[in-house]
Amino acid sequence: MIAAAVLILLLCCGCSAFSHSEGYSASEPAPEKVKDVPSSETPEVSPMSEAPPVSAQKAVPGSGASEEGSSEEEVAEETRETDAEPAPLIVEADPALYTYEDMEQDILSLAHSYDCVTADSLGKTMDGREIYHLLIGREDAPVHILFTASIHAREYITTQLLMKQTDEFLKDRENDYLDEIAIHVVPMINPDGVAISQFGLDGIRTQEAKDYVTGVIMPADGSTGSPSYFTRWKANAHGVDLNRNFDALWEAYAGSGHPSSDHYKGESPGSEPEAAALIRLTEDYSFARTVSYHTQGGVIYWYFGQEGALKEETEQLAKDVSAVTGYYLDSNYQNLDPAGYKDWAISKMGIPSLTVEVGRETSPVPPAQFSEIWEQNRLVWKAVCDNVLSSR
């Protein structure tokens, strides 16, 4: 497993639940205000790094041994509890606002409930949050697929979508994809930025990060910190647009030229811990397919100048995802900002990769659109798995 794991919730390789824009939108109207932080202090979710490994919390069925001090009857009871239906997740309630802490709690629940789920951290952000990563299936599976969300802060509804997709996939006891495929999920690449977009300065945990936002980024942007300025935040807490921080025409992209809430590409490709973590993960696993969720527009970007078999495979992947979402395809990459993760995965790693833009009209996408987004995207994982298996 890749480096910098603050927590590794490592379980058995088998799974008991299975048988076998880029943010390219422009000229979007700014929402009126940042969502208010609750007046009473929200109890902080205990970080996963402080929890004991899940494997230490329950007996492993069929191991032939019980935990110290446990009777055979107690072990049998724990085994029965393991096979029971998992407790509902926060994401299942379709909350109006799905936060980093909500996601963190749901990740812990998934790792505890399913033997095939391994959860770890790819590293820490500037403001001290984990970049969580889920592996569903066997690490030695012949095929690995990656789904990511919320590389842009204000596009946080994609985290909610990706976590609900994960939950529904794990509940499906009839699919047999995990015989051949391991699925990787990075549900919130940019947790610091998401917190800023959702809660403004109150979402920043450390004084260092708050001083940098107020003392460097805001003055460079000429901002006094209006509610809409924070709501529309796109970068990480270091003022870098993470989807402009990859080695894919990075030099050709001008951007803002300074740390900003939007459109600053950073000092060099992969300079930010969040982008560097995705690069390492991709290099470690040689993904067969990647899908990056963004908002908004109902469009699939799939082309970055690739030719031959890579072009054909990527276009077919885009068509398969379009067939279940109803989203249209766009291949005019020259009109889009480069240096995104999808661009790098295609041009440097040779991986058929998509950017899928969900929602309509503005970012952040209003929560009232979530049910529509879910219906459009609930079969995407199946489409991607079928696509990669049909190409083998």
C-alpha positions in Angstrom: 0.0 0.0 0.0 1.2 3.4 -0.7 3.0 5.7 1.6 2.0 8.1 4.3 -0.9 6.1 5.7 -1.9 7.6 9.0 -4.5 4.9 9.4 -4.6 1.5 7.7 -7.8 -0.4 8.4 -6.6 -3.7 6.9 -9.1 -6.5 6.5 -9.3 -9.9 4.8 -8.8 -9.8 1.0 -12.1 -11.6 0.4 -15.5 -9.8 0.6 -18.4 -11.4 2.4 -20.8 -9.1 0.6 -19.9 -10.4 -2.8 -20.1 -13.7 -4.6 -17.4 -13.5 -6.7 -13.6 20.9 -14.2 -12.0 20.0 -14.5 -14.5 22.6 -13.4 -14.6 24.1 -16.9 -17.9 26.0 -16.4 -17.6 29.7 -16.7 -19.7 32.8 -16.0 -21.6 31.0 -13.3 -23.7 33.2 -10.9 -22.3 33.3 -7.4 -24.5 31.9 -4.6 -25.7 34.4 -2.1 -23.8 33.3 1.0 -21.6 30.7 2.6 -23.6 28.2 4.6 -23.5 29.1 8.2 -21.6 27.0 10.7 -24.0 25.8 13.4 -24.2 28.2 16.3 -23.5 25.5 18.8 -20.1 23.9 18.4 -20.3 20.8 16.3 -18.8 17.8 18.1 -15.7 16.8 16.2 -15.7 13.3 14.8 -12.8 11.3 16.2 -10.2 10.9 13.4 -9.8 7.4 12.0 -6.2 7.4 12.9 -7.2 7.3 16.6 -9.4 4.3 16.2 -8.1 0.8 16.6 -7.8 -1.2 13.4 -11.1 -2.8 12.4 -9.5 -6.2 12.4 -8.8 -5.8 16.1 -12.4 -4.9 16.8 -14.0 -8.2 15.6 -13.0 -11.8 15.3 -12.1 -13.1 11.9 -14.5 -15.9 10.9 -12.9 -19.2 10.2 -9.5 -18.3 11.9 -9.7 -21.1 14.4 -8.8 -18.7 17.2 -10.7 -16.4 19.4 -9.6 -13.0 20.9 -8.0 -13.2 24.3 -10.5 -13.6 27.0 -13.4 -14.4 24.6 -15.5 -17.6 24.8 -16.4 -19.6 21.7 -20.0 -18.3 22.2 -18.8 -14.7 22.1 -16.7 -15.3 19.0 -19.7 -16.9 17.3 -21.9 -13.9 18.3 -19.3 -11.5 16.8 -19.3 -13.6 13.6 -23.1 -13.3 13.3 -22.8 -9.6 13.8 -20.3 -9.3 11.0 -22.7 -11.0 8.6 -25.6 -8.7 9.6 -26.7 -5.8 7.5 -24.4 -2.8 8.0 -25.7 0.2 9.9 -27.0 3.1 7.7 -24.5 5.6 6.6 -24.9 9.4 6.8 -24.8 9.6 3.0 -27.8 7.4 2.7 -30.0 10.1 4.2 -29.1 12.4 1.2 -28.1 15.3 3.6 -28.4 18.9 2.3 -24.7 19.3 3.2 -22.2 16.4 3.3 -19.1 17.4 5.1 -15.6 16.0 5.6 -16.5 14.8 9.0 -19.6 13.0 7.7 -17.5 11.3 5.0 -14.9 10.3 7.6 -17.5 8.7 9.8 -19.0 6.8 6.8 -15.6 5.6 5.7 -15.0 4.1 9.2 -18.5 2.4 9.1 -17.8 0.9 5.6 -14.4 -0.4 6.7 -15.9 -2.0 9.8 -18.8 -3.5 7.9 -17.1 -5.1 4.9 -14.2 -7.5 4.8 -13.3 -6.4 1.3 -12.8 -2.7 2.2 -9.4 -1.3 3.2 -9.3 2.4 4.2 -6.1 4.4 4.6 -4.8 7.9 4.1 -2.7 9.1 1.2 -1.3 11.9 3.3 -2.2 15.1 5.2 -3.2 18.4 3.8 -2.0 21.9 4.8 -4.8 22.3 7.3 -4.2 18.8 8.9 -6.9 16.7 7.2 -6.5 13.2 5.8 -6.7 12.5 2.1 -8.7 9.3 2.5 -8.5 6.4 0.1 -10.6 3.2 -0.1 -9.6 0.0 -1.7 -12.5 -2.3 -2.5 -11.4 -5.8 -3.3 -8.0 -7.6 -3.5 -4.8 -5.6 -3.8 -3.5 -8.4 -6.1 -6.6 -8.2 -8.4 -5.6 -8.2 -12.1 -7.6 -5.0 -12.8 -7.7 -1.7 -10.8 -10.1 1.2 -11.4 -10.0 4.6 -9.8 -12.9 7.0 -9.0 -12.2 10.4 -7.5 -14.2 13.5 -6.4 -13.9 17.0 -5.0 -10.5 18.0 -6.4 -12.3 21.4 -6.7 -13.6 22.7 -3.4 -16.9 24.0 -4.5 -17.7 20.8 -6.3 -18.2 18.9 -3.0 -21.6 17.4 -4.1 -19.4 14.9 -6.0 -18.1 13.5 -2.7 -21.7 12.7 -1.7 -22.3 11.1 -5.0 -19.2 8.9 -4.9 -19.8 7.8 -1.3 -23.4 6.8 -2.2 -22.1 4.9 -5.2 -19.6 3.1 -2.9 -22.3 2.2 -0.4 -24.7 0.9 -3.1 -22.0 -1.1 -4.8 -21.1 -2.8 -1.5 -24.7 -3.6 -0.7 -25.2 -5.4 -4.0 -24.6 -9.0 -3.1 -25.2 -10.3 -6.6 -22.5 -8.5 -8.5 -19.3 -10.5 -9.1 -16.9 -7.8 -10.3 -14.5 -8.2 -7.4 -13.4 -11.6 -8.7 -11.3 -9.6 -11.3 -11.5 -5.9 -10.4 -10.3 -3.8 -7.4 -11.9 -0.4 -7.1 -10.1 2.5 -5.6 -12.1 5.5 -4.3 -10.6 8.9 -3.3 -13.9 10.6 -2.3 -12.5 14.0 -1.3 -9.2 15.0 -2.8 -9.4 18.6 -1.5 -10.8 18.4 2.0 -9.4 21.8 3.1 -10.9 23.6 0.1 -14.2 21.9 0.7 -14.3 23.1 4.3 -13.6 26.6 3.1 -16.3 26.5 0.5 -18.8 25.1 3.0 -18.0 27.2 6.1 -15.7 30.0 5.0 -12.9 31.0 7.5 -14.7 29.1 10.2 -13.9 25.9 8.3 -10.2 26.4 8.7 -8.7 24.4 11.6 -5.1 25.7 12.0 -3.9 29.2 12.5 -1.2 28.7 9.9 -3.7 27.9 7.2 -6.0 30.8 8.3 -3.1 33.3 8.2 -2.1 32.1 4.8 -5.7 32.5 3.4 -6.2 35.9 5.0 -2.7 37.3 4.6 -1.6 35.9 1.2 -4.5 34.6 -0.9 -7.2 37.2 -0.1 -4.9 40.2 -0.7 -3.6 38.7 -3.9 -7.2 38.2 -5.1 -8.2 41.7 -4.0 -10.9 40.1 -1.8 -12.3 41.4 1.5 -13.7 37.9 2.2 -17.3 38.2 1.1 -19.5 35.1 1.7 -19.7 34.4 -2.1 -15.9 34.6 -2.3 -15.6 31.6 0.1 -18.6 29.7 -1.3 -17.1 29.8 -4.7 -13.6 28.7 -3.5 -12.0 26.2 -5.8 -8.4 25.8 -4.7 -6.9 24.1 -1.7 -5.9 26.0 1.5 -2.6 26.9 -0.2 -4.3 28.7 -3.0 -3.6 26.2 -5.7 -6.1 24.8 -8.2 -5.3 21.2 -7.8 -6.7 20.2 -11.2 -4.1 22.6 -12.8 -1.2 20.9 -10.8 -0.4 18.0 -13.1 2.3 17.6 -15.8 0.0 17.9 -18.8 0.7 21.1 -20.7 1.4 22.6 -17.2 4.0 25.0 -18.6 1.6 26.3 -21.3 -1.1 27.2 -18.7 -0.8 30.8 -17.4 -3.6 30.8 -14.8 -3.7 33.6 -12.2 0.0 33.7 -11.6 -0.4 33.9 -7.8 -2.0 31.9 -5.0 -5.7 32.3 -5.4 -9.1 30.9 -4.7 -9.2 29.8 -8.3 -6.9 29.2 -11.3 -3.4 29.1 -9.8 -1.4 26.2 -11.1 1.2 26.0 -8.3 5.0 26.3 -8.3 5.5 23.0 -10.3 3.5 20.0 -11.3 2.7 17.9 -8.3 3.8 20.6 -5.9 0.7 20.1 -3.7 0.3 17.1 -1.3 -3.1 16.3 -2.7 -1.9 16.2 -6.4 1.2 14.4 -5.4 -0.8 11.7 -3.6 -2.9 11.1 -6.7 0.2 10.8 -8.8 1.8 8.2 -6.4 -1.4 6.2 -6.2 -1.7 6.1 -10.0 1.9 5.1 -10.5 1.6 2.4 -7.8 -1.5 0.7 -9.2 -1.4 1.3 -13.0 -5.1 1.8 -13.3 -7.0 0.4 -16.2 -9.6 3.2 -16.1 -10.0 6.4 -14.1 -13.1 8.6 -13.6 -12.9 12.0 -12.1 -16.2 13.6 -10.9 -16.6 17.4 -11.2 -19.4 19.9 -11.5 -21.2 21.1 -13.6 -22.8 20.7 -17.0 -23.9 17.1 -17.7 -20.9 16.5 -19.9 -18.1 14.0 -20.3 -14.6 15.1 -21.3 -12.5 12.3 -22.7 -10.1 13.6 -25.2 -6.6 15.0 -24.7 -4.9 14.5 -28.1 -4.4 10.8 -27.7 -4.3 8.6 -30.8 -4.7 4.9 -31.8 -5.9 2.3 -29.4 -5.8 4.7 -26.4 -8.2 7.1 -28.2 -10.5 4.3 -29.2 -10.6 2.8 -25.7 -11.2 6.2 -24.1 -13.9 7.1 -26.5 -15.7 3.8 -25.9 -15.5 4.3 -22.2 -17.0 7.7 -22.6 -19.8 6.3 -24.7 -20.5 3.6 -22.2 -20.8 6.1 -19.4 -22.8 8.5 -21.6 -25.3 5.6 -22.2 -26.2 5.3 -18.5 -26.0 9.0 -17.5 -27.4 10.7 -20.6 -24.5 13.2 -20.5 -23.1 14.4 -23.9 -19.4 13.9 -25.0 -17.0 16.8 -25.6 -13.7 16.3 -27.3 -12.7 19.9 -27.8 -9.9 19.9 -25.3 -8.1 22.9 -26.9 -10.8 25.1 -25.4 -10.3 23.8 -21.9 -7.7 24.5 -19.3 -5.0 21.8 -19.3 -2.9 20.3 -16.5 -5.7 18.3 -15.0 -5.6 14.8 -13.5 -7.5 13.3 -16.5 -5.1 15.0 -18.9 -2.0 13.6 -17.1 -3.5 10.1 -16.8 -4.1 10.0 -20.5 -1.0 11.7 -21.8 1.7 10.5 -19.4 0.2 7.2 -18.1 -1.7 6.0 -21.1 -4.9 5.3 -19.1 -8.4 5.7 -20.6 -9.7 8.4 -18.3 -12.8 10.6 -18.1 -13.9 13.8 -16.4 -17.6 13.6 -15.7 -19.4 16.9 -14.9 -22.6 16.5 -12.9 -25.3 19.0 -12.0 -26.6 22.1 -13.7 -26.2 25.9 -13.8 -23.8 26.7 -10.9 -21.2 25.4 -8.5 -21.8 24.6 -5.7 -24.6 22.6 -7.2 -27.8 23.1 -5.2 -28.6 20.1 -2.9 -32.1 19.9 -4.5 -30.4 18.5 -7.6 -28.8 15.5 -5.8 -31.6 13.0 -6.4 -31.4 13.8 -10.2 -27.6 13.4 -10.2 -27.9 10.1 -8.3 -30.4 8.7 -10.8 -28.1 9.7 -13.7 -25.0 8.2 -12.1 -26.1 5.2 -10.1 -25.1 2.8 -12.9 -21.7 4.4 -13.7 -19.6 1.9 -11.7 -21.3 -1.0 -13.5 -20.7 0.6 -16.9 -17.0 1.2 -16.2 -16.5 -2.3 -14.8 -18.3 -3.8 -17.8 -16.2 -1.7 -20.2 -12.9 -2.7 -18.8 -13.8 -6.4 -18.6 -15.0 -6.4 -22.2 -11.7 -5.0 -23.4 -9.6 -7.9 -21.8 
